[in-house]
Amino acid sequence: MRYLALSSFLIALLATSHAKPNIVFFLVDDLGYMDIGAYNPDTFYETPNIDQLAAAGVKFTDGYAANPVCSPTRYSILTGKYPSRAGATNWFSGRRSGRFNPAPLHSNMPLTEVTLAEALKEADYQTAFLGKWHLGPTEEFWPEKQGFDINIGGHNRGSPPGGYFSPYNNPRLENGNQGEHLTGRLAREAVDIMEAFHAKGDPFLIYLSFYSVHTPLQAPRNLVAKYQKKAQGVNGEEFGPEEQVWPGNKNRRVRILQKHATYAAMVESMDTAVGKVLNQVRKLGIEKETIICFTSDNGGLSTSEGSPTSNLPLRGGKGWVYEGGIREPFIISYPSVVKPGVCATPVISTDFYPTLLELAGLPAQKKQHLDGVSLLPLLRDAKDTINRDAIYWHYPHYSNQGGFPGGAVRSGDFKLVERYENGKISLYNLKDDPGERLDLAEKMPDRVKAMRPKLHSWYREVGAKFLMVKGNSGEPWRPPGS
């Protein structure tokens, strides 16, 4: 009751002081938790603008993506729902088979969803999307149909079709001068749109969804040269020993040392772009009236496609339900309300939707953000609490990066991981073992007995779909005991 009264008071206060704050949402593709200086002081990469943003807002140390690959997490941010509710559990349209066939995949964000952008438009927000979309196969599912007034670059490709330099070969982005760099171009477009929106006087949402740092690995030559020189001073083994991932798949070597010059240049280019947008916010004099969010859609790429980054001490990376695949940089800044701090409460990408609505003084959309929780108490006081017992993951696919089909639940400091091929359970204490190396399942059977049914109950609640048995039967396969 105390929180409800306080929340109502805050909504009323926002409505009278500044009717609706502006929102700038940065979403980076494939950025690892350990790639950011604010999260890893020893990172090889340079991210001064993001580090400054983290210092100005709340830095969540245990922030998560809803899925270890891109499209499902993007779905979760814009809908406030776990992607398992819609069967949108892999990148659109990833259908790799292994010992089993993957779960059925729904490869678009349905138009029936009331997206975050649509909820804001109903409240007279101006909305713009820039960059990677990857949430629908045809134009009817692209940003213009999902609540965005402006769409710069958003279509269904997961990586820039023409690469990172003009000509872009993008149906929603005009080519620039020969050799123009895509990441900087998107930042300039965002700056121009923000200025135009501000001139109109209505609040706005700028959703800047970088293609960076997704492959192909391309960056301006001068920055690559800078990091090639820097890498000369970094010694040690770059890759760990080979590990078997799932039966029938080739063994994988995981990168254990950050020193990839081109990837580092891509990270810096992205950070510079973030800085340009933040500078525009300050130039317009609206920094106190603007909410800034920053996160990634999945963990860093460490086990395939060049394996450009290391997520150590976190295990795995993109495509894995281990921490390296789902734990993300997760930052929210809003000087008028947010008290800077560091918060260790586990949070997840579904939480952005209800949080932004409440910060904007708008009513909740409870039928929409079924799985998100407003983080307002944590933004006001990083040591406060939110009403949630556990968070969940469901990935019934064989990832391109070697990750196995599996699910997971985190409750408190403990995380339980379930492999779908054989039902094997692992249990980790993330506070003591963030690298998930010490399996406690046999030592703590009572905790397993408490957490596994919780995960299976959640499967039923969201209508989770599972692997399919190969052959004529086409029957779904379920983990033992589910």
Secondary structure, DSSP 8 states (H G I E B T S, - for coil): -HHHHHHHHHHHHHHHHSSS-EEEEEEESS--GGGSTTT-TT-SS--HHHHHHHHHSEEETTEE-SSSSHHHHHHHHHHSS-GGGGT--SSTT----SSSB------S--TTS--HHHHHHTTT-EEEEEE---S-SSGGGSGGGTT-SEEES-SS-SS-TT-SBS---BTTB---STT-BHHHHHHHHHHHHHHHHHHH-S-EEEEEE--TTSSS----HHHHHHHHHHHTT--S-SEEEEE--STTS--EEEE-S---HHHHHHHHHHHHHHHHHHHHHHHTT-GGGEEEEEEESS----SSTT-----TTS---TT-SSHHHHEE-EEEE-TTT---EEE-S-EEGGGHHHHHHHHTT----TTT-SS----HHHHH-TT---S-S-EEEEE-S--TTS--SEEEEEETTEEEEEETTT--EEEEETTT-TT--S--TTT-HHHHHHHHHHHHHHHHHHT----B-SSSS--B---TT-
